[in-house]
Amino acid sequence: MKTSISSILLMAILTLSLGSCQKDKIDDKDKDKNENINYETLAEDAAISEKLSEDLFKVVDEESKNGKYSDEVGKTDLGVVQYKSVQDSCAIVTINTNGGNFPMTLTIDFGSGCTDYYGVERKGKVIAEFTDNYRNAGAKVNVSVEDYYVNDYKIEGTKTITNNGRNGNNNLTFSVEDNNVRFIKPGGGVITWESERTNEWTEGEGTTFWTHGWEDGVCDDIYLITGWGEGVTSDGQDYRLDVVDPLQKDVCCLWVNKGSIKYTVNNQELATLDYGDGTCDFNANLNYNGNSIVIIIK
């Protein structure tokens, strides 16, 4: 029977923590720390941080590449222009072209509530300041939010996206940094989050929403993600996530569908999560202490 990631990770990590072999590898100080961990909260908060962080990148990335205004950036006669968001029928996007000079500011206003094609509701504003056209090497996007919520989780803090140019595979790569981020849970509690990632755009660069439509112009985009994230759970526990094998994210898939990550607490690796072979589904394999269990990613 399949179960949720939080409950399975709890069982897995408890198994590791109680195993005599694993105990011998950590000192008494770290052992005492691990005995006080609420593992269910750790698994839940780590998953929330990963998902919400990637969602904010997706919002800015899709608008930057596919918005109707993207081909008009740099013209001197635009002033302030409004369009509908490419991913939401109700979000309003405003671009202030600063008289045709960078920096230019893109504001995505979800108002009091805007639901996308996949049932994700966003509220408030995402504000992105561009130092250059998004597809140009060296371009930097400074992202901030204003009274911003995703499915009733409030998000605070900043994100910086930098176009690194092309790598050895001739693919564009983007550095993605989260700074001083806080996720406030609907029922109370605050998660803090910092991360440094590299997103490699491996497929779909030659198409956009306006040239090929949604399925062939947006949903053909695929990223490979590497890097790390760390933070403090809502009950005060430090944690870290590291990408072991690059994570594959198909833009129109709700879940990561390939790659693996490891969970570390108090410098002790507790478990790894394998997202599979590239199939877009909610299943993943949790590996711990020589065991593997199929779980469901919520």
C-alpha positions in Angstrom: 0.0 0.0 0.0 1.3 3.4 -0.9 1.6 6.1 1.7 2.6 9.8 2.0 6.2 11.1 1.9 6.0 12.5 5.4 4.9 9.3 7.1 7.3 7.1 5.1 10.3 9.4 5.6 9.4 9.5 9.3 9.6 5.7 9.5 12.7 5.6 7.4 14.6 8.1 9.4 13.6 6.7 12.7 14.9 3.3 11.5 18.2 4.9 10.7 18.4 6.8 13.9 17.7 3.7 16.0 20.1 1.4 14.1 23.2 0.5 16.2 25.5 0.6 13.2 24.4 4.2 12.4 24.7 5.2 16.0 28.4 4.2 16.0 29.1 6.7 13.2 27.9 9.9 15.0 29.1 11.4 18.2 27.0 11.8 21.3 26.3 15.4 20.7 24.8 14.7 17.3 23.0 11.7 18.6 21.3 13.8 21.3 20.2 16.3 18.7 18.7 13.6 16.5 16.7 12.2 19.3 14.8 15.5 19.6 13.9 15.8 15.9 10.2 15.8 14.8 10.8 13.9 11.6 7.3 14.3 10.3 7.6 18.1 10.4 11.0 17.9 8.8 9.8 15.9 5.8 6.7 18.1 5.4 8.5 21.4 5.6 11.4 20.3 3.4 8.9 19.3 0.7 7.0 22.5 1.0 10.2 24.6 0.7 11.4 22.7 -2.4 8.0 23.0 -4.1 7.3 26.7 -3.4 10.8 27.7 -4.4 10.6 26.0 -7.8 7.0 27.4 -8.3 8.3 31.0 -8.0 11.0 30.3 -10.6 8.4 28.8 -12.9 6.1 31.9 -12.7 8.9 34.3 -13.6 10.5 32.0 -16.1 7.3 31.3 -18.1 6.4 35.0 -18.3 9.9 36.0 -19.3 10.1 33.5 -22.1 6.5 33.3 -23.4 4.8 36.7 -22.6 3.7 38.7 -25.6 5.8 41.6 -24.4 9.0 39.5 -24.4 9.7 40.2 -28.1 9.1 43.9 -27.5 11.5 44.5 -24.7 14.0 47.2 -25.8 11.6 49.2 -27.9 11.5 52.9 -27.0 7.8 53.6 -27.6 6.2 51.1 -25.2 6.2 52.9 -21.8 4.0 50.8 -19.5 2.2 47.9 -21.2 -0.3 45.4 -19.8 -1.1 41.9 -20.9 -2.8 38.8 -19.6 -0.5 36.2 -18.1 0.3 33.3 -20.4 -0.3 30.8 -17.6 -3.4 32.3 -15.9 -6.5 33.8 -17.5 -7.0 36.3 -14.6 -3.4 37.5 -13.8 -2.4 40.9 -15.2 1.2 41.4 -16.3 2.6 44.9 -16.5 6.0 45.8 -18.0 7.6 49.1 -17.4 10.2 49.4 -20.2 11.8 52.5 -18.6 11.8 54.3 -21.9 13.5 51.4 -23.7 16.4 51.2 -21.2 17.3 48.6 -18.6 16.5 47.9 -15.9 12.9 47.1 -16.8 10.3 45.9 -14.4 7.8 43.1 -14.9 4.9 42.9 -12.4 2.6 39.8 -12.3 -0.5 40.7 -10.4 -2.6 37.7 -9.3 -5.0 40.0 -7.5 -7.1 38.5 -4.7 -6.9 35.0 -6.2 -6.0 33.5 -9.6 -6.0 29.8 -10.4 -3.9 28.3 -13.1 -4.6 25.3 -15.4 -3.4 22.9 -12.8 -5.5 24.2 -9.9 -2.7 26.2 -8.1 -4.1 29.4 -6.7 -1.8 32.4 -6.3 -2.6 35.8 -4.8 -0.7 39.1 -4.6 2.2 40.3 -6.8 5.5 39.0 -8.2 7.8 41.8 -9.2 10.8 41.0 -11.5 13.5 43.6 -12.3 15.5 42.8 -15.5 19.0 44.0 -16.1 18.8 42.8 -19.7 16.7 40.6 -22.0 16.1 37.3 -20.2 17.7 35.1 -22.9 20.9 37.2 -23.0 24.0 35.8 -21.2 24.6 37.9 -18.1 21.0 39.0 -17.7 20.0 39.1 -14.1 16.4 39.1 -12.7 15.9 40.3 -9.1 12.6 38.9 -7.9 10.5 40.2 -5.0 7.0 39.5 -3.8 4.2 41.7 -2.4 1.6 40.1 -0.2 2.1 36.9 -2.2 0.4 33.5 -1.5 0.5 30.1 -3.2 -2.4 27.8 -2.1 -2.6 29.9 1.1 1.1 29.6 1.9 2.5 33.2 2.3 5.9 33.7 0.7 8.4 36.4 1.7 12.0 37.1 0.6 13.8 37.5 -2.7 15.0 35.3 -5.6 17.8 36.2 -8.0 18.0 34.5 -11.4 21.1 34.9 -13.5 21.5 33.8 -17.1 25.0 32.1 -17.2 25.0 31.7 -21.0 25.6 28.4 -22.7 27.4 25.4 -21.1 29.4 22.7 -22.8 26.2 21.1 -24.0 25.2 24.4 -25.7 22.3 24.8 -23.3 21.4 28.0 -21.5 21.9 27.7 -17.7 20.4 29.9 -15.0 21.8 30.4 -11.5 18.8 30.6 -9.0 19.4 31.9 -5.5 16.8 32.2 -2.7 17.7 34.7 0.0 16.0 35.3 3.4 12.9 33.4 2.3 10.1 32.6 4.7 7.1 30.3 4.0 4.3 31.0 6.4 1.9 28.0 6.8 -1.9 28.5 6.5 -2.4 27.0 10.0 0.6 28.9 11.5 4.3 28.3 11.7 7.2 29.7 9.7 9.8 27.8 7.6 13.0 29.6 6.6 14.8 28.8 3.4 18.0 29.6 1.5 19.2 27.8 -1.7 21.6 27.9 -4.6 20.6 26.0 -7.7 21.6 25.8 -11.4 18.7 25.2 -13.9 19.9 23.9 -17.3 17.3 24.5 -20.1 17.8 21.2 -22.0 14.7 21.2 -24.3 12.2 23.7 -25.8 14.3 26.7 -26.3 13.3 27.2 -29.9 9.5 27.5 -29.2 7.2 29.8 -27.3 3.6 30.1 -26.5 3.1 32.6 -29.4 4.9 30.4 -32.0 3.6 26.9 -31.1 0.8 27.3 -28.5 0.7 25.9 -25.0 1.4 22.2 -25.5 4.2 22.5 -28.1 5.5 26.0 -27.1 5.4 25.9 -23.3 5.1 22.3 -22.2 8.1 21.2 -24.3 10.4 23.0 -21.9 12.6 20.8 -19.7 15.1 21.8 -17.0 17.8 19.8 -15.2 18.3 21.1 -11.7 21.4 20.8 -9.5 22.5 22.4 -6.2 21.3 22.6 -2.6 18.8 24.1 -0.2 18.7 24.5 3.6 16.6 26.1 6.2 14.8 25.8 9.6 11.6 23.9 10.0 8.5 25.5 11.6 9.5 23.7 14.9 13.1 25.0 14.8 15.0 22.1 13.3 17.9 22.9 10.9 18.0 20.8 7.7 19.6 20.5 4.3 18.8 19.1 0.9 21.4 18.2 -1.7 20.8 17.1 -5.3 22.6 13.9 -5.9 21.5 13.2 -9.5 20.2 16.2 -11.5 16.5 16.7 -11.0 14.4 16.7 -14.3 11.5 19.1 -14.3 9.1 19.1 -17.3 7.5 22.5 -17.1 3.9 21.2 -17.4 4.4 18.3 -15.0 3.4 19.0 -11.4 6.2 16.9 -10.0 9.9 16.4 -10.4 10.1 13.2 -12.6 13.7 12.2 -12.5 16.8 12.5 -10.4 17.5 12.2 -6.6 18.1 14.2 -3.5 19.5 13.4 0.0 18.3 14.7 3.3 20.9 15.7 5.9 20.4 16.7 9.6 23.3 17.4 12.0 25.7 16.3 9.3 24.1 12.9 9.1 22.7 11.7 5.8 19.3 10.2 6.7 17.7 9.1 3.4 17.7 9.6 -0.4 14.7 10.2 -2.6 14.7 8.8 -6.2 12.1 10.5 -8.5 12.2 7.8 -11.2 12.9 7.4 -14.9 11.3 10.5 -16.3 7.7 9.5 -16.3 5.4 12.3 -15.1 3.7 10.8 -12.0 3.6 11.3 -8.3 5.6 8.2 -7.3 9.1 8.2 -6.0 11.4 5.7 -4.2 12.6 6.4 -0.7 15.9 4.6 0.0 17.1 4.1 3.5 19.3 1.6 5.3 19.3 -0.8 2.3 15.6 -0.6 1.8 13.4 1.0 -0.9 9.8 1.9 -0.6 7.4 3.5 -3.2 5.8 6.7 -1.9 3.4 9.3 -3.2 4.6 12.9 -3.5 1.7 15.2 -2.5 
